[in-house]
Amino acid sequence: MKCKRKDENHNGKDRELAFPGLGRTFLAVMTQPRLLRRSLRCISVIFTRFFLFQYRRALFPVLPVSRADHVLDDRIPFNPRLIRIYLDFTALWIRIAGLLSTGFGKRGRNLAAGFIASITGLYLFAFEIYRKNLSTTDRPNYKKGRYFRLIHLVDPHLMCIPSLHVMLMVHSYTAFRHFLKLLEKEEDLWQLREKVYRSALMITEAVLYVKQHSINCIGAALYAVHRYDPSLFSVEDAEAFINDLFAQKEAKDIPPEYAPFYTYPFIAQEDIPLLREHIRGLFRSFLDAKSADWTIPVLEYLQNLP
């Protein structure tokens, strides 16, 4: 997906602006000390607070582990083809950081550094729940193909509520939207903004189709990311996001790189309102607690699960 902008250094000619490849993003990070420091910090937190912590708790089960499943999860068919869409959850926010760091000069690099720091903060924010109460779902023992084998190898599946996958997607979209306002590029890059939003929706749906999460995890994630930064993700934004989940998609609504993997089976049309309403109800129940400490209603909810 490419958009055009005017560049004074190119004598007023239109220059296409698009998400850079991972190689170009890696080079930009490696050659900018501030970006490199923020990236190394992010990698360290992901490794220690997500992967290593889960493995320790799997080997030494000293924390409660709640069952996050809901009966409505049975209405969502297992669709292993969508694994490729699900696995884009990391690459999506990296692409945003790459565009900021390569397309907008010093100001863009400053925004990229702040964005990477906010991703680190998001992991630490969710960890406030995980370090007190873990959660899991009934994940199928499906190991066909290298992607599922990799997931079962590296993910002990003990950090379901709130879903970090969904938190990352929502934060990536809302942060990108905010950056475009700051850069006064909302009109020029609206196609990229919409692509990020559609990607966030489709990855959120994919985590359900590949059975990495329950619908309970989605409502909790939306609440968590709202409390993380209400100025970026308002209650109204959450309502809009929920209403757009599971919507019937036309070819133009599907990012081209997702199209080869976006195949049936999907949720039955009559089940969509039930799923949306449950996600909305759980999100609202956390909000209605009006707790100064955002973790309290989530922890209480987890403690009431099997």
Disulfide bonds with the S-S distance in Angstrom:
none
